[in-house]
Each structure stands twice: as C-alpha cells, then as structure tokens.
Amino acid sequence: MKVHFIAIGGSAMHNLALALHQKGYTVTGSDDEIFDPARTRLHNAGLLPEKEGWYPERITSDLDAVVLGMHARADNSELLKAQELGLKIYSYPEYLYEQSKDKLRIVVGGSHGKTTTTAMILHVLRHCGIEADYMVGAQLKGFDIMVRLSHSAKVMVIEGDEYLTSPIDRRPKFHLYHPDVAILTGIEWDHINVFPTFDIYREQFAKYIDLIEPQGTLIYCDEDPEVHRVATENRRTDIQKLPYACPDYAVENGITYLRRGIHGGTPLRVFGYHNLLNLTAARLACRQVGVSDEQFDEAISSFDGASKRLELVKASDTCAVYKDFAHAPSKLRATIHAMREQYPDRRLAACMELHTFSSLTQEFLRQYAHSMDEADVRYVYFSQHALQLKKLPPLDPEEVRRAFGGDVEVFTDSKQMIENIISLFSDNRDKNLLMMSSGNFDGIDFNLLANEIITD
C-alpha cells in the first residue's frame, strides 16, 4: 500500500504516518512547516520530506490513498491534483475508520476525560494481554507513538474528538468512527468558533449516539445532566445503554483507595473525582472485551495517568507541583477539588491559562464564574499575542477578573506571574502548585519552575 500525507507534520498526522510505516506501508508526505517533535520523529523513520512546501508532482496515479490533514487548505495544490486524478482521499478520521472497520471499535467521546479514559483502557488491555490498536491524543507512558495499526489486533480504541474532520469536511471527527462501544464522559460547551450555540454543540453528541453500530453499547456518565439528557432522549432499542457514576472510594494518608464489594481497597496512583469517573467508564468498556473486575482492579492500580493530565512534576514531603490539561470551567473545578481532597492540609495555588479560542472569547468568559474558588491563591494568565494569532479582539484583564469572580489575579506577562509564584513558595512548606492549561503559559518550563520552588 502506498499512502501520501498532505500536511504530514501535524501532531495527529505524523503519528498516523509512523503507524502505517510500522505496519509496512510505503508512506510519503508534504508540509509547508514541520516542527519538533514531528520533525525528528519523521526524520528518524526516514519519512521527513526533503523540502518543505507543496509539490503536486508527488501526487501520482499509483497512490492507494491520500490522507488530508487539518493544516492543509481546500485549494492546496496537492489536494487539487489528487482530485483531478480521482484518487481516494481520506480525512484523518476517515482513514482510521478504514483501518479499523473490521475490528471492534471502542470510541471515547465527551468534552473532557477522553485522553485519560482511553489511556486507562489501553493500560488495562495491555496488562491483561489483549492486543489492541489505538489512537490517543497524548503520548502515553509505555507506548511509543500515539497511533497503532496492525493486521492482527481485533480491537481498536479511539479517542473521539468532536472537532472538525478536515478543511473539506465539516463533520466532527467522532461522527466517522461508528463505534461498537461508545463512551460519553461529559458535555460542556466548547469550540464556539465551530459550534456557536450550546444547542448545536450538544446535538453533535446526540448524533454520536445515533451512529453507534446496531447491537452496540453506550457507556455514559449519568452524573452529567447533559449526558443524561442526550442518552435518555435517544430512543434506540437496538443498543445497550450502561450508565455509570463515581465508585466508592476513600483518601487515606495521601493515597486514594478504590473500594468495591467485600474486598479491601485497591490503591491508585491517580486521584480525583473526575479520574474515578473516567476509571468507571474504562472498567465498563473493558468488560465488553472480556476483562473481569478483578483483572481490571489489579491492572488499574499501576496506572500512572496520561501526560499532562493531573501529572506530578515534582514533590517533597511538604510541597508538590502538578500540571494539568484543564481549560474548560468544569475541569478547573474538578481538578482543583481533586487537589484539595488529596492534600487537605496544604494551601493550594492554582494557575490557569486562557489558551483555547473559546476561553479567549469575551462571551464565553462568564462560563468561568467561580470555577477557581476552592483554591487559596488564584492566578489567571493570557497572552495578547495568542489573541492576535486567533484574530480575536483584545481582552481587558479587569474584565477577565470580573468574569472569574472571587479574589483572582490576572497576568498578561508570564514572567511576572512566575516571579509571584516563586515569592509565594519562598518558604517551601505546606503548599501545592497546580498549573492548568492546554498550552504552556507562553513557554514556561514546568520542571525548572518546580526545581526553583522545591529545593529539598
């Protein structure tokens, strides 16, 4: 098989290219800019294009497929050549479905918790010796790449993103996977540049349920009112519906224990109410492929978490620094509460970056009201440069402060914020720091920051 990637340098695209290369396909690709880590990884695999740019002469009639990335435009010269030749052109999610249509597909959808739930399922399946292909949105410990495709696996686990499929296909990605087992973790308005009202956004998840394969299974968080609504309003009788809620648990001496039945508690390396919800969704999904609850508990006890998902950066006996991907209002609340519950005797400084298009939009800011109230110190950062890149109007820091409510301090200079954090932690005792963003606070090195404030 010969496959060409238009915009091979994207995070998802280069991982798919590497997966096909490992599967034995002949892979080529183009892009007008490729940055690390994609550049190094493609180079090491012998897949890095010799020159950056678009070259329609690379599109030839002997290609079995062309995969189109989000970075490419509809008038891309290579795309136009592929259309002229009548080649099979796939979006990223279309090609994942093409590769998995003969497998049992477990798709994890929802506004939050997708990566962690997907990672939990993969961790348990590997521990139980069940081979699985996968696509996940973060680098996972123990997994070389973010996509695996094989000839032999009978199961594929897919993180189902609701964002758009490609420049020429406006459907949400997770509408193309047609799951046999669908998970729905939560619904909270996001991507307002694509879904301008909450009703339009919620409708994408109702459609997701409609696209479950006949005799399939829906696993849904019954504690989320919007998820409950779309799941119970759906009238399909040809699918199994499995609602879930948070399991019984306890926090003792800084360790979260999962309590189930008459057995003693299972110690976990992850913590927080939202992680326990994700864990329950993963358990129900693993049951669908023959994993017993006892096997699941044994496996999940060694799960360290997904990258940047409430990830420990550094800790001492009296201080800990965590980073998290949180950017939605409900995730801020959940992550801050998890830190509070796990470390009840320590003061908590929580820093949040407004980074996504939605979070930097004035009409969306009110969604963040009181989302950080449970922290002792609350910092919010945003970059005026990020606003310019997204072609959004300037934000007034005072407007941001009023939107969050409470005693929130707003920064537009990341260096100034870091100085405040270092000063706050100068005594290095009985405090925790939580850094939350889908970005990186304009280039902050979290390890250097942790080393600066934790010196023992």
Secondary structure, 3 states (H helix, E strand, C coil): CEEEEECCCCHHHHHHHHHHHHHCCEEEEEECCCCCCHHHHHHHCCCCCCCCECCHHHCCCCCCEEEECCCCCCCCHHHHHHHHHCCCEEEHHHHHHHHHCCCEEEEEECCCCHHHHHHHHHHHHHHCCCCCEEECCCCCCCCCCCEECCCCCCEEEEEECCCEEECCEEEEHHHHCCCCEEEECCCCCCCCCCCCCHHHHHHHHHHHHHCCCCCCEEEEECCCHHHHHHHHHCCCCCCEEEEECCCCEEEECCEEEECCCCCCCEEECCCCHHHHHHHHHHHHHHHCCCCCHHHHHHHHCCCCCCCCCCEEEEECCCEEEEEECCCCHHHHHHHHHHHHHHCCCCEEEEEEEECCCCCCCHHHHHHHCCCCCCCCEEEEEECHHHHHHCCCCCCCHHHHHHHHCCCEEEECCHHHHHHHHHHHCCCCCCEEEEEECCCCCCCCCHHHHHHHHCCC
